[in-house]
Amino acid sequence: MEKNHTSFAMKVNSSDKQESVCVFGTGDFGRSLGLKMFQCGYSVVFGSRNPELSSLHHKEIEVLSHAEAAQRSDIIIIAIHRDHYKFLGKLTEELQGKILVDISNNLKINQYPESNAEYLAELVPGAKVVKAFNTISAWALQSGHLDGSRQVFVCGDDKESKQRVMNISRTLGLTPLDHGCLVTAREIENYPLQLFPMWKFPLYLSGALFIFYFIYYALRSVIHPYVTQNKDTTFTLAFSILNHAFAGMAVTLLALVYLPGLIAAILQLYQGTKYRRFPNWLDHWMLCRKQLGLAALAFAFLHVLYSLGLPNRYSAKWKLANRVIKQVKSNKTDPFLASDVWRYDGGLTLGILGFFLFVLLGITSLPSVSNMVNWREFRFIQSKLGYLTLILCTVHTLVFGANKFLKPPPLVWYLPPTYVISLIAPSVVLLLKFILIMPCFNRPLTRIRQGWERNSLSKKIQLGNSNTEV
Ligand code: NAP
């Protein structure tokens, strides 16, 4: 059965290779796609406004007028900008029953009321329009650098036409993905115009958090000493405050990766079903978790680099030299406090282990790595190891901040120490997680996630009661 299937696919491909394909437009994309198809064994003919002037420097590829070229093939790729489609309306006779492949893109998202492919279908009603190839660039086709962009979204109302275009993409070494009917063309046309859509929320959030942490630290450590004691500590803005802000952001963002999952679990428990849609903001937040995690990892990395640079700061060297001179002058050394060693070295170890797991989480989120593990392994790493990372990073913050909590004054202008602020999100997440893994919540949640619904049960009971009453 498998063998037959393969030989059928080979037949389809080999017959496609004999197929002739027509390309309208000898511009960048038309030329690149036409040449690629020619290299892959297709017989290619171009349709151009000026066939005599268009030179493709290839003897075996003809350039004809649009009307002549259209007669050579039943698949015509329209490598022309939408604004110039009008002339196709005059070729309706030649294009009758042909497969027109719309590869066009726009300059702006939703630039026109209808998609370019639908507009083409309106202009040439007798043709079968298929949208494809618009997510591939002319440069990638020419250079062969298709690794990151092999996916070709294909849509169209005629199944057979769509299949033939998908076969061509496969022969070119691309990966076609059936996107459905022609109405979905607008979505496909918007794909290449989107600029990191999943990164918007994490980037805005990171920006807002950075501003918040920076101002908060500056208020406590720079502005307050200046106002109350006329003490200038502005030099801390250059290094120490940045380092603290990055640390706070890393642990907060990591907590925010796990918070939406917990909110979703609470909602499911409350609604007693998993079949009700989450609010849009929660949906979007859940979809951005990977990006939030990567942003958290980036700030953790910055925190590590800044922490490695701590002893090289001018102020640190000055403090050390001053302390040594003081000790020499007084002929007295500072006592060795084992409790300080425990706190400092323990905190460092927790931080290093937390960062190690953080990097591991980041690596496993890469598609090339996550494709190698099964769903259970992926969930184990992202959930169990993720929470372990959050615990280690939270305790690391707690240990380093311990003496700051205890040392007076804990409140400056009614503001709690910055360590306390960075611990809010992780503590909330860990507390919620702890509550949700308790059997009284975990059991119903597991049942709900397996499809059980509280309301259907109560409805059944009500139905049962009414039946018995009848
Ligand atoms: P281009 O280099 O400007 O080529 C467009 C071609 O359209 C011209 O070479 C010309 O071919 C033809 N043309 C121009 N004005 C015309 C008119 N008034 N009537 C009829 N034909 C006309 O543009 P391109 O970069 O190849 O892009 C072509 C299409 O591919 C666009 O819709 C674009 O969105 C899409 N696309 C491009 C890329 C890319 O990387 N470049 C990627 C994906 C999709 P003749 O002189 O031979 O008639």
Residues whose N, C-alpha, C, O or C-beta is under 5 A from the ligand:
A	BS01	NAP	G25 T26 G27 D28 F29 G30 G47 S48 R49 N50 A79 I80 H81 R82 H84 I103 S104 N105 F133 N134 I136 S137 A138 W139
